[in-house]
Amino acid sequence: MGMTQRFAVVINDEEQYSIWDAGQEPPAGWRRTGFTGEKDDCLAHIDQVWTDLRPRSLREAMRGR
C-alpha cells in the first residue's frame, strides 16, 4: 500500500481557498494557511472556514454601499 498523499490548504488575496500538494510550494498568488492533511480532511476544513464564498473585493464593495 502506498503512502497517503498530503495536501496543504492554501488561500489567495481574495480569500478563496483551495488545496495544494503539501510537498510543493503553492503557485504565485497563493499562500499556506497552516492546515495540512489528507485530501478529505483539508476539504472538510475548508467547508468549516470558508463560509462566505464571495471574493474579498466583492464583500468589501458590498459593505461600502
CYANA upper distance limits for C-alpha pairs under 8 A (distance plus 0.5 A):
  4 THR  CA     38 GLU  CA      7.59
  5 GLN  CA     21 ASP  CA      8.16
  5 GLN  CA     38 GLU  CA      6.89
  5 GLN  CA     39 LYS  CA      8.10
  6 ARG  CA     21 ASP  CA      6.85
  6 ARG  CA     22 ALA  CA      6.02
  6 ARG  CA     23 GLY  CA      8.19
  6 ARG  CA     36 THR  CA      7.30
  6 ARG  CA     37 GLY  CA      5.70
  6 ARG  CA     38 GLU  CA      5.41
  6 ARG  CA     39 LYS  CA      7.26
  7 PHE  CA     19 ILE  CA      6.59
  7 PHE  CA     20 TRP  CA      5.88
  7 PHE  CA     21 ASP  CA      5.06
  7 PHE  CA     22 ALA  CA      4.86
  7 PHE  CA     23 GLY  CA      8.28
  7 PHE  CA     36 THR  CA      5.99
  7 PHE  CA     37 GLY  CA      5.97
  7 PHE  CA     38 GLU  CA      6.41
  7 PHE  CA     39 LYS  CA      6.49
  7 PHE  CA     42 CYS  CA      7.45
  8 ALA  CA     19 ILE  CA      6.01
  8 ALA  CA     20 TRP  CA      5.76
  8 ALA  CA     21 ASP  CA      6.65
  8 ALA  CA     22 ALA  CA      5.26
  8 ALA  CA     32 ARG  CA      7.11
  8 ALA  CA     33 THR  CA      8.19
  8 ALA  CA     34 GLY  CA      7.81
  8 ALA  CA     35 PHE  CA      6.38
  8 ALA  CA     36 THR  CA      4.76
  8 ALA  CA     37 GLY  CA      7.14
  8 ALA  CA     42 CYS  CA      7.57
  9 VAL  CA     17 TYR  CA      7.44
  9 VAL  CA     18 SER  CA      6.37
  9 VAL  CA     19 ILE  CA      5.05
  9 VAL  CA     20 TRP  CA      6.96
  9 VAL  CA     32 ARG  CA      6.50
  9 VAL  CA     33 THR  CA      6.34
  9 VAL  CA     34 GLY  CA      7.58
  9 VAL  CA     35 PHE  CA      6.05
  9 VAL  CA     36 THR  CA      6.65
  9 VAL  CA     42 CYS  CA      6.64
  9 VAL  CA     46 ILE  CA      8.04
 10 VAL  CA     17 TYR  CA      6.20
 10 VAL  CA     18 SER  CA      5.85
 10 VAL  CA     19 ILE  CA      6.17
 10 VAL  CA     20 TRP  CA      7.24
 10 VAL  CA     26 PRO  CA      7.81
 10 VAL  CA     30 TRP  CA      6.60
 10 VAL  CA     31 ARG  CA      5.78
 10 VAL  CA     32 ARG  CA      4.84
 10 VAL  CA     33 THR  CA      5.96
 11 ILE  CA     15 GLU  CA      6.13
 11 ILE  CA     16 GLN  CA      5.97
 11 ILE  CA     17 TYR  CA      5.03
 11 ILE  CA     18 SER  CA      6.89
 11 ILE  CA     30 TRP  CA      5.91
 11 ILE  CA     31 ARG  CA      6.02
 11 ILE  CA     32 ARG  CA      6.90
 11 ILE  CA     33 THR  CA      7.06
 12 ASN  CA     16 GLN  CA      6.10
 12 ASN  CA     17 TYR  CA      7.32
 12 ASN  CA     29 GLY  CA      6.20
 12 ASN  CA     30 TRP  CA      4.91
 12 ASN  CA     31 ARG  CA      6.87
 13 ASP  CA     29 GLY  CA      7.29
 13 ASP  CA     30 TRP  CA      7.72
 13 ASP  CA     56 ARG  CA      8.30
 14 GLU  CA     55 PRO  CA      5.57
 14 GLU  CA     56 ARG  CA      5.21
 14 GLU  CA     57 SER  CA      7.01
 15 GLU  CA     55 PRO  CA      6.88
 15 GLU  CA     56 ARG  CA      6.42
 16 GLN  CA     50 TRP  CA      8.20
 16 GLN  CA     53 LEU  CA      7.80
 16 GLN  CA     55 PRO  CA      7.01
 17 TYR  CA     46 ILE  CA      7.25
 17 TYR  CA     50 TRP  CA      7.67
 18 SER  CA     46 ILE  CA      8.22
 19 ILE  CA     39 LYS  CA      8.32
 19 ILE  CA     42 CYS  CA      7.47
 19 ILE  CA     43 LEU  CA      8.12
 20 TRP  CA     24 GLN  CA      7.95
 20 TRP  CA     26 PRO  CA      6.97
 22 ALA  CA     36 THR  CA      7.42
 26 PRO  CA     30 TRP  CA      6.31
 26 PRO  CA     31 ARG  CA      6.73
 26 PRO  CA     32 ARG  CA      7.76
 35 PHE  CA     42 CYS  CA      7.76
 36 THR  CA     42 CYS  CA      7.04
 37 GLY  CA     41 ASP  CA      6.39
 37 GLY  CA     42 CYS  CA      6.39
 38 GLU  CA     42 CYS  CA      6.76
 39 LYS  CA     43 LEU  CA      6.70
 40 ASP  CA     44 ALA  CA      6.57
 41 ASP  CA     45 HIS  CA      6.66
 42 CYS  CA     46 ILE  CA      6.78
 43 LEU  CA     47 ASP  CA      6.77
 44 ALA  CA     48 GLN  CA      6.96
 45 HIS  CA     49 VAL  CA      6.84
 46 ILE  CA     50 TRP  CA      6.02
 47 ASP  CA     51 THR  CA      7.53
 54 ARG  CA     58 LEU  CA      6.81
 54 ARG  CA     59 ARG  CA      6.83
 55 PRO  CA     59 ARG  CA      6.94
 56 ARG  CA     60 GLU  CA      6.65
 57 SER  CA     61 ALA  CA      6.59
 58 LEU  CA     62 MET  CA      6.58
 59 ARG  CA     63 ARG  CA      6.77
 60 GLU  CA     64 GLY  CA      6.86
 61 ALA  CA     65 ARG  CA      7.42
